[in-house]
């Protein structure tokens, strides 16, 4: 989700996909949270997941339109 979002909004460097929730992923999540005025914990809690899902769906819809 973070990779797709970053291709459209270009506000953070997407994490390398490793299949693990590593320090790099945590920092990108923290950046995402800060940019969306969420508590910056680096953890994907319910609120962060809801924001990620919403923005991801908008991103996919946008990509489909171009």
C-alpha positions as CSV (number, residue, x, y, z in Angstrom):
1,X,0.0,0.0,0.0
2,X,2.8,2.4,0.9
3,X,4.6,1.8,-2.4
4,X,1.4,2.5,-4.4
5,X,0.6,5.6,-2.4
6,X,4.2,6.9,-2.8
7,X,4.0,6.6,-6.6
8,X,1.2,9.1,-6.8
9,X,1.8,11.4,-3.9
10,X,5.6,11.3,-3.9
11,X,5.8,12.6,-0.3
12,X,7.9,9.8,1.2
13,X,10.4,7.2,-0.1
14,X,8.7,3.9,-0.3
15,X,10.2,1.1,1.8
16,X,11.9,-1.8,0.1
17,X,9.5,-4.8,0.0
18,X,11.1,-7.5,2.2
19,X,8.1,-9.2,3.7
20,X,9.2,-8.0,7.2
21,X,8.2,-5.0,9.2
22,X,11.7,-3.6,9.6
23,X,13.1,-0.2,10.8
24,X,12.7,1.2,7.2
25,X,9.0,0.3,7.1
26,X,8.5,1.8,10.5
27,X,10.0,5.1,9.5
28,X,7.8,5.3,6.4
29,X,4.8,4.5,8.5
30,X,5.8,7.2,10.9
31,X,6.2,9.7,8.0
32,X,2.8,8.7,6.7
33,X,1.2,9.2,10.1
34,X,2.8,12.7,10.5
35,X,1.6,13.8,7.1
36,X,-1.9,12.7,7.9
37,X,-1.9,14.3,11.4
38,X,-2.0,10.9,13.2
39,X,-0.1,10.0,16.3
40,X,3.4,9.2,15.0
41,X,4.2,5.8,16.6
42,X,5.5,4.0,13.6
43,X,3.0,1.2,14.3
44,X,0.0,0.4,12.1
45,X,-2.9,0.7,14.5
46,X,-6.6,0.7,13.5
47,X,-6.6,4.4,12.7
48,X,-3.5,4.2,10.6
49,X,-4.8,1.2,8.8
50,X,-8.1,3.0,8.0
51,X,-6.2,6.0,6.6
52,X,-3.8,3.8,4.6
53,X,-6.8,1.9,3.2
54,X,-8.7,5.0,2.3
55,X,-5.8,6.7,0.6
56,X,-4.7,3.5,-1.1
57,X,-8.2,3.1,-2.6
58,X,-8.1,6.7,-3.9
59,X,-4.7,6.1,-5.3
60,X,-5.7,3.0,-7.2
61,X,-8.8,4.8,-8.5
62,X,-6.6,7.7,-9.7
63,X,-4.1,5.3,-11.4
64,X,-7.0,3.6,-13.2
65,X,-8.2,6.9,-14.5
66,X,-5.0,7.9,-16.2
